[in-house]
Each structure stands twice: as structure tokens, then as C-alpha cells.
Amino acid sequence: MLSRLLHAALITRTPIAAQTPSVSSGLAPGIISAIITAVGALVVALIAAGVAIYQTRHSHQADRELERLRHKLDKQDRQEEEEESRREAARHEMVKSQTDAARAIAYRKALHVDPQISHFQIFDMQHPLMKIL
């Protein structure tokens, strides 16, 4: 039985000459693979350039945003320091006052300097407390 299968396989097999590819007028497979490799390398280079440009722009934008936030924080710090120095000067003037009238005037000025008190507004009031004092 094995010999019959082997004999049938040999008989139905096509000759080797018929299996070789025919010569066509197109490009050789080596040239085609070189072109595909070159195109792939070009695509990879373009993608890498695009990523580099994107990262550069993004880092510059992040640097500008960081600088803007630093400037804003510095400005807030300066304002807080100025506010604190005004409060301290008002407290010092209150302590330095010798008469009750002078203390009352210094206290009234200290109230104007303190933003938590000077911008205090009762719901029924038309204006903040600062305008009334």
C-alpha cells in the first residue's frame, strides 16, 4: 500500500521546469525590497521629525506657562508682603498711641487695612463696612 501511494505521488508530481517562475519584464525582487526598505526608512524619519517638533513646541509652551505662573506667584507674594507690612505698621501705630482718641483713630485705620474686616458686608447693607467707617 505504501508503495502504491509513493508511486501515485511521483506520477502526479509536476516537473521541476514547470515550477520555475517565468521571467517577466518587471523589476527584480531585490530592487523592490530595496525600494520598500527606503520608503520605510523615509516614513520612520518623518515620524521621528514630527515627534521632535511636537516635543520642542510642547516644551516651549510648558516653559512659558511655568514662567507666567512664577511671575503671578511672585506678584502675589509681593502683595501679601506689602499687606502684612501695612498691618504691622497699623498695629505699631495703635500700640504707640498714648491717648484713647489716638488709639481709636489708629484702630479705625487698622480696620481699613485688614481685608477680612474692611470688605466685610452684612447681607442687608448696601456697601461694604469699609465705606461706612
Secondary structure, DSSP 8 states (H G I E B T S, - for coil): -HHHHHHHHHHHS--HHHHS----SS--HHHHHHHHHHHHHHHHHHHHHHHHHHHHHHHHHHHHHHHHHHHHHHHHHHHHHHHHHHHHHHHHHHHH--SHHHHHHHHHHHHHH-HHHHT---TT-SS-HHHH-
